[in-house]
Amino acid sequence: MDTRKQLLKAAWALFAEKGFEAVSVRDVTNAAGVNLASVSYHFGGKEGLIQETVKLCMNPINEYRIRLLEEELQKHGSLEKIPLERIMHALIRPTVMPEECGVSSGLMLRLVARYLIESDYDIPATSKNLYTDVFRAFALALLKHFPHMSAPQVVKRIVFASGAVIQYHGLGQKAMQLSSGTNDQVVEIDRETMLKDLIDFTVHGFGGQSV
C-alpha cells in the first residue's frame, strides 16, 4: 500500500473513532507508520486530508442513492410509476446502512456533526456536484407524485427526511433506553426496522400513505 493510501486508511479509522478535531496529524502518521511531513506532501495539511476523507465518505452514499433510484426506474419504467415508499427507500437506505457502500456509520455521523457545528467548512467540489445530482433526481421523482408542490417545497422535505435519518442514527438508541427506563442496558436497534420506520415516517411527511 502506498503512503497516500496508508494515510487515508489511518485517518479514516481515527476520525471515525475520535472525531476530526481530536485527531492530530501526528496521530495519523503514527498510525500509518509514515513520516510526519507526508501529510503536507500528499494533502497539503490536515484540512486537505479531512477533505479527501469527506469525499470517501459522502460520495459513495450519494452514488448509492442515485443507483438505487435508477434501479427503481428500470424496474417500473417511469418516475411516476415508482411507488413513493420505493423512492424514499432509495433516498434513505444508504444513510441507514452506509456500510453497504463501504462507509462507516460512525464516520458519517461525525462528518454530519462537523458540518452542523461549523457550517462554514468547505465541501469538496465533487461531493457538492453529487449532492446536486441527488437533490435534482429525487426532487424530479417526488414532483411526479406531488405535482401541486413547488420544487423548493419538495427539496425542504428531502432535507427533513435526511435529518430524521441522522437523528434516529445518533439519538435513537439512547432515546429507546431512556423511554423504557433501561438507561444502563444496551438497546439494540435493528437496521431493517429503523429503515422501515423512517420510510413510514417520511412517506407520511410528504403526504402519502405507507403500505
CYANA upper distance limits for C-alpha pairs under 8 A (distance plus 0.5 A):
  1 MET  CA      5 LYS  CA      6.77
  1 MET  CA      6 GLN  CA      6.85
  2 ASP  CA      6 GLN  CA      6.71
  3 THR  CA      7 LEU  CA      6.68
  3 THR  CA     34 VAL  CA      7.53
  3 THR  CA     38 SER  CA      8.17
  4 ARG  CA      8 LEU  CA      6.83
  4 ARG  CA     42 HIS  CA      6.90
  5 LYS  CA      9 LYS  CA      6.54
  6 GLN  CA     10 ALA  CA      6.68
  6 GLN  CA     32 ALA  CA      5.95
  7 LEU  CA     11 ALA  CA      6.45
  7 LEU  CA     28 VAL  CA      7.08
  7 LEU  CA     29 THR  CA      7.14
  7 LEU  CA     32 ALA  CA      6.05
  7 LEU  CA     34 VAL  CA      8.43
  7 LEU  CA     39 VAL  CA      7.95
  8 LEU  CA     12 TRP  CA      6.40
  8 LEU  CA     49 LEU  CA      7.88
  8 LEU  CA     52 GLU  CA      8.39
  8 LEU  CA     53 THR  CA      7.35
  9 LYS  CA     13 ALA  CA      6.96
  9 LYS  CA     32 ALA  CA      8.16
 10 ALA  CA     14 LEU  CA      6.70
 10 ALA  CA     28 VAL  CA      6.28
 10 ALA  CA     29 THR  CA      8.27
 10 ALA  CA     31 ALA  CA      6.32
 10 ALA  CA     32 ALA  CA      5.94
 11 ALA  CA     15 PHE  CA      6.28
 11 ALA  CA     28 VAL  CA      6.07
 11 ALA  CA     49 LEU  CA      8.25
 11 ALA  CA     53 THR  CA      8.04
 12 TRP  CA     16 ALA  CA      6.57
 12 TRP  CA     53 THR  CA      7.02
 12 TRP  CA    107 LEU  CA      7.98
 13 ALA  CA     17 GLU  CA      6.75
 14 LEU  CA     18 LYS  CA      6.36
 14 LEU  CA     19 GLY  CA      7.73
 14 LEU  CA     23 VAL  CA      7.29
 14 LEU  CA     28 VAL  CA      7.79
 15 PHE  CA     19 GLY  CA      5.03
 15 PHE  CA     20 PHE  CA      5.62
 15 PHE  CA     23 VAL  CA      7.20
 15 PHE  CA    107 LEU  CA      7.01
 15 PHE  CA    110 ARG  CA      8.35
 16 ALA  CA    104 SER  CA      7.70
 16 ALA  CA    106 GLY  CA      5.72
 16 ALA  CA    107 LEU  CA      4.57
 16 ALA  CA    108 MET  CA      8.35
 16 ALA  CA    110 ARG  CA      7.36
 17 GLU  CA    106 GLY  CA      7.62
 17 GLU  CA    107 LEU  CA      8.05
 18 LYS  CA     22 ALA  CA      6.55
 18 LYS  CA     23 VAL  CA      7.22
 19 GLY  CA     23 VAL  CA      7.26
 19 GLY  CA    107 LEU  CA      8.27
 19 GLY  CA    110 ARG  CA      6.50
 20 PHE  CA     50 ILE  CA      7.98
 20 PHE  CA    110 ARG  CA      8.14
 20 PHE  CA    114 ARG  CA      8.31
 23 VAL  CA     27 ASP  CA      6.65
 23 VAL  CA     28 VAL  CA      7.82
 24 SER  CA     28 VAL  CA      7.08
 24 SER  CA     46 LYS  CA      8.29
 25 VAL  CA     29 THR  CA      6.77
 25 VAL  CA     36 LEU  CA      7.77
 25 VAL  CA     39 VAL  CA      7.68
 25 VAL  CA     45 GLY  CA      8.43
 25 VAL  CA     46 LYS  CA      6.63
 26 ARG  CA     30 ASN  CA      6.37
 26 ARG  CA     36 LEU  CA      6.70
 27 ASP  CA     31 ALA  CA      6.66
 28 VAL  CA     32 ALA  CA      6.57
 29 THR  CA     33 GLY  CA      6.26
 29 THR  CA     34 VAL  CA      5.75
 29 THR  CA     35 ASN  CA      6.79
 29 THR  CA     36 LEU  CA      6.16
 29 THR  CA     38 SER  CA      8.24
 29 THR  CA     39 VAL  CA      8.05
 30 ASN  CA     34 VAL  CA      7.08
 30 ASN  CA     36 LEU  CA      8.42
 34 VAL  CA     38 SER  CA      7.48
 37 ALA  CA     41 TYR  CA      6.86
 38 SER  CA     42 HIS  CA      6.54
 39 VAL  CA     43 PHE  CA      6.03
 39 VAL  CA     44 GLY  CA      7.04
 39 VAL  CA     45 GLY  CA      6.06
 39 VAL  CA     46 LYS  CA      7.40
 39 VAL  CA     49 LEU  CA      7.67
 40 SER  CA     44 GLY  CA      4.59
 40 SER  CA     45 GLY  CA      4.89
 40 SER  CA     46 LYS  CA      8.06
 41 TYR  CA     45 GLY  CA      8.30
 43 PHE  CA     47 GLU  CA      8.45
 43 PHE  CA     48 GLY  CA      5.32
 43 PHE  CA     49 LEU  CA      5.88
 44 GLY  CA     48 GLY  CA      6.17
 44 GLY  CA     49 LEU  CA      8.18
 45 GLY  CA     49 LEU  CA      6.98
 46 LYS  CA     50 ILE  CA      6.70
 47 GLU  CA     51 GLN  CA      6.61
 48 GLY  CA     52 GLU  CA      6.79
 49 LEU  CA     53 THR  CA      6.77
 50 ILE  CA     54 VAL  CA      6.57
 51 GLN  CA     55 LYS  CA      6.93
 51 GLN  CA    123 ILE  CA      7.87
 51 GLN  CA    124 PRO  CA      6.86
 52 GLU  CA     56 LEU  CA      6.93
 52 GLU  CA    124 PRO  CA      8.48
 53 THR  CA     57 CYS  CA      6.72
 54 VAL  CA     58 MET  CA      6.38
 54 VAL  CA    111 LEU  CA      7.78
 54 VAL  CA    123 ILE  CA      8.32
 54 VAL  CA    124 PRO  CA      8.05
 55 LYS  CA     59 ASN  CA      5.94
 55 LYS  CA    124 PRO  CA      7.25
 55 LYS  CA    126 THR  CA      8.01
 55 LYS  CA    127 SER  CA      6.60
 56 LEU  CA     60 PRO  CA      7.31
 56 LEU  CA    103 VAL  CA      8.34
 57 CYS  CA     61 ILE  CA      7.56
 57 CYS  CA    103 VAL  CA      6.26
 57 CYS  CA    104 SER  CA      8.33
 57 CYS  CA    107 LEU  CA      7.95
 57 CYS  CA    108 MET  CA      7.02
 58 MET  CA     62 ASN  CA      6.96
 58 MET  CA    108 MET  CA      8.15
 58 MET  CA    127 SER  CA      7.04
 59 ASN  CA     63 GLU  CA      6.50
 59 ASN  CA    126 THR  CA      8.33
 59 ASN  CA    127 SER  CA      6.28
 59 ASN  CA    130 LEU  CA      7.36
 60 PRO  CA     64 TYR  CA      6.45
 60 PRO  CA    101 CYS  CA      6.45
 60 PRO  CA    102 GLY  CA      7.98
 60 PRO  CA    103 VAL  CA      7.93
 61 ILE  CA     65 ARG  CA      6.83
 61 ILE  CA     94 PRO  CA      6.00
 61 ILE  CA     95 THR  CA      7.31
 61 ILE  CA     98 PRO  CA      7.02
 61 ILE  CA    101 CYS  CA      7.03
 61 ILE  CA    103 VAL  CA      8.09
 62 ASN  CA     66 ILE  CA      6.86
 62 ASN  CA     94 PRO  CA      8.15
 62 ASN  CA    130 LEU  CA      6.89
 62 ASN  CA    131 TYR  CA      7.21
 62 ASN  CA    134 VAL  CA      7.07
 63 GLU  CA     67 ARG  CA      6.64
 63 GLU  CA    130 LEU  CA      7.86
 64 TYR  CA     68 LEU  CA      6.62
 64 TYR  CA     94 PRO  CA      6.81
 64 TYR  CA    101 CYS  CA      7.36
 65 ARG  CA     69 LEU  CA      6.81
 65 ARG  CA     90 ALA  CA      5.90
 65 ARG  CA     91 LEU  CA      5.97
 65 ARG  CA     92 ILE  CA      8.29
 65 ARG  CA     93 ARG  CA      8.26
 65 ARG  CA     94 PRO  CA      6.71
 65 ARG  CA    134 VAL  CA      7.76
 66 ILE  CA     70 GLU  CA      6.61
 66 ILE  CA     90 ALA  CA      8.04
 66 ILE  CA    134 VAL  CA      6.88
 66 ILE  CA    137 ALA  CA      8.03
 67 ARG  CA     71 GLU  CA      6.70
 68 LEU  CA     72 GLU  CA      6.88
 68 LEU  CA     90 ALA  CA      5.58
 69 LEU  CA     73 LEU  CA      6.74
 69 LEU  CA     87 ILE  CA      7.07
 69 LEU  CA     90 ALA  CA      5.96
 69 LEU  CA     91 LEU  CA      8.26
 70 GLU  CA     74 GLN  CA      6.72
 71 GLU  CA     75 LYS  CA      6.65
 72 GLU  CA     76 HIS  CA      6.56
 72 GLU  CA     82 ILE  CA      7.01
 72 GLU  CA     86 ARG  CA      7.79
 72 GLU  CA     87 ILE  CA      8.26
 73 LEU  CA     77 GLY  CA      5.93
 73 LEU  CA     78 SER  CA      6.16
 73 LEU  CA     79 LEU  CA      6.54
 73 LEU  CA     82 ILE  CA      7.21
 74 GLN  CA     78 SER  CA      8.14
 76 HIS  CA     81 LYS  CA      6.35
 76 HIS  CA     82 ILE  CA      6.28
 77 GLY  CA     81 LYS  CA      7.50
 78 SER  CA     82 ILE  CA      7.35
 79 LEU  CA    141 ALA  CA      5.93
 79 LEU  CA    144 LYS  CA      7.24
 80 GLU  CA    141 ALA  CA      7.47
 80 GLU  CA    144 LYS  CA      5.68
 80 GLU  CA    145 HIS  CA      6.83
 82 ILE  CA     86 ARG  CA      7.08
 82 ILE  CA     87 ILE  CA      7.31
 83 PRO  CA     87 ILE  CA      7.12
 84 LEU  CA     88 MET  CA      6.88
 84 LEU  CA    142 LEU  CA      8.10
 84 LEU  CA    145 HIS  CA      7.83
 84 LEU  CA    203 VAL  CA      7.46
 84 LEU  CA    208 GLY  CA      7.93
 85 GLU  CA     89 HIS  CA      6.49
 85 GLU  CA    199 ILE  CA      6.87
 85 GLU  CA    200 ASP  CA      8.12
 85 GLU  CA    203 VAL  CA      6.86
 85 GLU  CA    210 SER  CA      7.26
 85 GLU  CA    211 VAL  CA      8.38
 86 ARG  CA     90 ALA  CA      6.73
 87 ILE  CA     91 LEU  CA      6.89
 87 ILE  CA    138 PHE  CA      8.04
 87 ILE  CA    141 ALA  CA      7.99
 87 ILE  CA    142 LEU  CA      8.19
 88 MET  CA     92 ILE  CA      6.40
 88 MET  CA    199 ILE  CA      6.47
 88 MET  CA    202 THR  CA      7.85
 88 MET  CA    203 VAL  CA      7.64
 89 HIS  CA     93 ARG  CA      6.04
 89 HIS  CA    195 LEU  CA      8.24
 89 HIS  CA    199 ILE  CA      6.88
 90 ALA  CA     94 PRO  CA      7.87
 91 LEU  CA    138 PHE  CA      8.15
 92 ILE  CA     96 VAL  CA      6.81
 92 ILE  CA    161 ALA  CA      8.34
 92 ILE  CA    162 SER  CA      7.61
 92 ILE  CA    165 VAL  CA      7.64
 92 ILE  CA    195 LEU  CA      7.79
 92 ILE  CA    198 LEU  CA      8.27
 92 ILE  CA    199 ILE  CA      7.90
 93 ARG  CA     97 MET  CA      6.32
 93 ARG  CA     98 PRO  CA      8.22
 93 ARG  CA    195 LEU  CA      7.04
 94 PRO  CA     98 PRO  CA      5.49
 94 PRO  CA    100 GLU  CA      7.80
 94 PRO  CA    101 CYS  CA      7.89
 95 THR  CA    105 SER  CA      8.37
 95 THR  CA    165 VAL  CA      7.53
 95 THR  CA    166 ILE  CA      8.35
 96 VAL  CA    165 VAL  CA      7.25
 96 VAL  CA    169 HIS  CA      7.77
 96 VAL  CA    191 ARG  CA      7.31
 96 VAL  CA    194 MET  CA      7.95
 96 VAL  CA    195 LEU  CA      6.88
 97 MET  CA    105 SER  CA      7.99
 97 MET  CA    191 ARG  CA      7.65
 98 PRO  CA    102 GLY  CA      7.11
 98 PRO  CA    103 VAL  CA      5.57
 98 PRO  CA    104 SER  CA      6.90
 98 PRO  CA    105 SER  CA      6.42
 98 PRO  CA    108 MET  CA      8.46
 99 GLU  CA    103 VAL  CA      5.27
 99 GLU  CA    104 SER  CA      6.16
 99 GLU  CA    105 SER  CA      7.27
103 VAL  CA    107 LEU  CA      7.98
103 VAL  CA    108 MET  CA      7.70
104 SER  CA    108 MET  CA      6.76
105 SER  CA    109 LEU  CA      6.66
106 GLY  CA    110 ARG  CA      6.75
107 LEU  CA    111 LEU  CA      6.50
108 MET  CA    112 VAL  CA      6.78
109 LEU  CA    113 ALA  CA      6.64
109 LEU  CA    166 ILE  CA      7.66
109 LEU  CA    169 HIS  CA      8.41
109 LEU  CA    170 GLY  CA      7.65
110 ARG  CA    114 ARG  CA      6.62
111 LEU  CA    115 TYR  CA      7.01
112 VAL  CA    116 LEU  CA      6.65
113 ALA  CA    117 ILE  CA      6.53
114 ARG  CA    118 GLU  CA      6.40
114 ARG  CA    119 SER  CA      8.22
115 TYR  CA    119 SER  CA      5.37
115 TYR  CA    120 ASP  CA      8.05
115 TYR  CA    121 TYR  CA      7.00
123 ILE  CA    127 SER  CA      7.07
123 ILE  CA    128 LYS  CA      6.81
124 PRO  CA    128 LYS  CA      6.79
125 ALA  CA    129 ASN  CA      6.70
126 THR  CA    130 LEU  CA      6.78
127 SER  CA    131 TYR  CA      6.67
128 LYS  CA    132 THR  CA      6.70
129 ASN  CA    133 ASP  CA      6.77
130 LEU  CA    134 VAL  CA      6.67
131 TYR  CA    135 PHE  CA      6.70
132 THR  CA    136 ARG  CA      6.61
133 ASP  CA    137 ALA  CA      6.50
134 VAL  CA    138 PHE  CA      6.57
135 PHE  CA    139 ALA  CA      6.23
135 PHE  CA    155 VAL  CA      7.38
135 PHE  CA    158 ILE  CA      8.27
136 ARG  CA    140 LEU  CA      6.54
137 ALA  CA    141 ALA  CA      6.85
138 PHE  CA    142 LEU  CA      6.51
139 ALA  CA    143 LEU  CA      6.46
139 ALA  CA    151 ALA  CA      7.16
139 ALA  CA    154 VAL  CA      6.50
139 ALA  CA    155 VAL  CA      6.71
139 ALA  CA    158 ILE  CA      8.36
140 LEU  CA    144 LYS  CA      7.14
141 ALA  CA    145 HIS  CA      7.72
142 LEU  CA    146 PHE  CA      6.70
142 LEU  CA    154 VAL  CA      7.56
143 LEU  CA    147 PRO  CA      5.55
143 LEU  CA    148 HIS  CA      8.47
143 LEU  CA    149 MET  CA      7.40
143 LEU  CA    150 SER  CA      8.33
143 LEU  CA    151 ALA  CA      7.74
143 LEU  CA    154 VAL  CA      7.63
149 MET  CA    153 GLN  CA      6.58
149 MET  CA    154 VAL  CA      7.13
150 SER  CA    154 VAL  CA      6.97
151 ALA  CA    155 VAL  CA      6.70
152 PRO  CA    156 LYS  CA      6.67
153 GLN  CA    157 ARG  CA      6.99
154 VAL  CA    158 ILE  CA      6.85
155 VAL  CA    159 VAL  CA      6.82
156 LYS  CA    160 PHE  CA      6.74
157 ARG  CA    161 ALA  CA      6.57
157 ARG  CA    205 GLY  CA      7.95
157 ARG  CA    206 PHE  CA      7.33
158 ILE  CA    162 SER  CA      6.67
159 VAL  CA    163 GLY  CA      6.62
160 PHE  CA    164 ALA  CA      6.76
161 ALA  CA    165 VAL  CA      7.09
161 ALA  CA    202 THR  CA      6.19
162 SER  CA    166 ILE  CA      7.10
163 GLY  CA    167 GLN  CA      6.69
164 ALA  CA    168 TYR  CA      6.61
164 ALA  CA    198 LEU  CA      7.84
165 VAL  CA    169 HIS  CA      6.59
165 VAL  CA    198 LEU  CA      7.31
166 ILE  CA    170 GLY  CA      6.48
167 GLN  CA    171 LEU  CA      6.07
167 GLN  CA    172 GLY  CA      7.39
168 TYR  CA    172 GLY  CA      4.93
168 TYR  CA    173 GLN  CA      8.31
168 TYR  CA    194 MET  CA      8.35
169 HIS  CA    173 GLN  CA      8.25
171 LEU  CA    175 ALA  CA      6.47
172 GLY  CA    176 MET  CA      6.62
172 GLY  CA    189 ILE  CA      8.28
173 GLN  CA    177 GLN  CA      6.82
173 GLN  CA    186 VAL  CA      8.42
173 GLN  CA    187 VAL  CA      6.52
173 GLN  CA    188 GLU  CA      7.20
173 GLN  CA    189 ILE  CA      6.95
174 LYS  CA    178 LEU  CA      6.70
174 LYS  CA    183 ASN  CA      8.12
174 LYS  CA    187 VAL  CA      8.36
175 ALA  CA    179 SER  CA      6.50
176 MET  CA    180 SER  CA      6.58
176 MET  CA    187 VAL  CA      7.28
177 GLN  CA    181 GLY  CA      6.56
177 GLN  CA    182 THR  CA      5.45
177 GLN  CA    183 ASN  CA      5.37
177 GLN  CA    184 ASP  CA      8.26
177 GLN  CA    185 GLN  CA      7.60
177 GLN  CA    186 VAL  CA      7.73
177 GLN  CA    187 VAL  CA      6.60
178 LEU  CA    182 THR  CA      6.77
178 LEU  CA    183 ASN  CA      5.93
182 THR  CA    186 VAL  CA      8.30
189 ILE  CA    193 THR  CA      7.93
189 ILE  CA    194 MET  CA      7.39
190 ASP  CA    194 MET  CA      6.65
191 ARG  CA    195 LEU  CA      6.56
192 GLU  CA    196 LYS  CA      6.75
193 THR  CA    197 ASP  CA      6.57
194 MET  CA    198 LEU  CA      6.60
195 LEU  CA    199 ILE  CA      6.63
196 LYS  CA    200 ASP  CA      6.65
197 ASP  CA    201 PHE  CA      6.64
198 LEU  CA    202 THR  CA      6.52
199 ILE  CA    203 VAL  CA      6.40
199 ILE  CA    210 SER  CA      8.41
200 ASP  CA    204 HIS  CA      6.86
200 ASP  CA    210 SER  CA      5.94
201 PHE  CA    205 GLY  CA      6.74
202 THR  CA    206 PHE  CA      6.79
203 VAL  CA    207 GLY  CA      7.03
203 VAL  CA    208 GLY  CA      5.79
203 VAL  CA    209 GLN  CA      6.89
203 VAL  CA    210 SER  CA      6.63
204 HIS  CA    208 GLY  CA      5.59
204 HIS  CA    209 GLN  CA      6.42
204 HIS  CA    210 SER  CA      7.40
